[in-house]
């Protein structure tokens, strides 16, 4: 089927990642089914037969963030073999140390990894080779997961939840606000035969009904993390750990400060190309 690619850029004092997240959520409501964020904005994709110019204009006019001017260009993309396109141009297998490899089902990889994770992009878009994914996977590899209860907030493709399940976590819950992400997560969970993972559409408002967890994962962005740390802490068992990424090195003091206000204390941090990940632990007195 044929698609339109819309490339959005902004004039705004708000961080691009934050605008990307909100815009993707709004566009998902009017038929856009996949997104790729960039440093300058967002690329969004919709079937030609579902495209409605009036709905798009109304969505931009009523954009919920203030002081954001949105511009876009539109490209027509004729139907093609998307798997071949990705294999040639975008998604390459990602090895994290000698323990874990992430690849699409159309990749040929050597079977020499403990954790072999298949992530198939829905309509070719939406799978990212990002520093924060590397950082989070490195952290998960260092955490004992067997028999643990794990919550993955902002699960996206569910790659982190799948790794936790493959490390023999007893219970894994994956949550994302985006309907498309949840559908993609379910596809990848099925492919990896980790079907015990529960997928929930929503955000931090879902946490109170989910029970308590030994490990909470959150690879989102700084502002959402700052807003939701209190909710994460509320669902953590005594001495549970919180692994977070999606922010820069210079944001660590701000993140750590909010964590301390909620009984969480810094255990360690790591960085890759100025992106950071931190491990916090819940300390109760």
Secondary structure, DSSP 8 states (H G I E B T S, - for coil): --EEEEEEEEEESS-HHHHHHHHHHHHHTTT--EEEE-SSEEEEEEEGGG--HHHHHHHHHT-SSSSEEEEEEEEEE----HHHHHHHHS---EEETTTEEEE-TT----S--SEEEE---GGG-S----HHHHHHHHHHHTS--TT-EEEEES-TT-HHHHHHHHTT-SEEEEEES-HHHHHHHHHHHHHTT-TT-EEEES-GGGGGGS--EEEEEEES-HHHHHHHHHHHHHTEEEEEEEEEEEEEGGGHHHHHHHHHHTTEEEEEEEEETTEEEEEEEE---
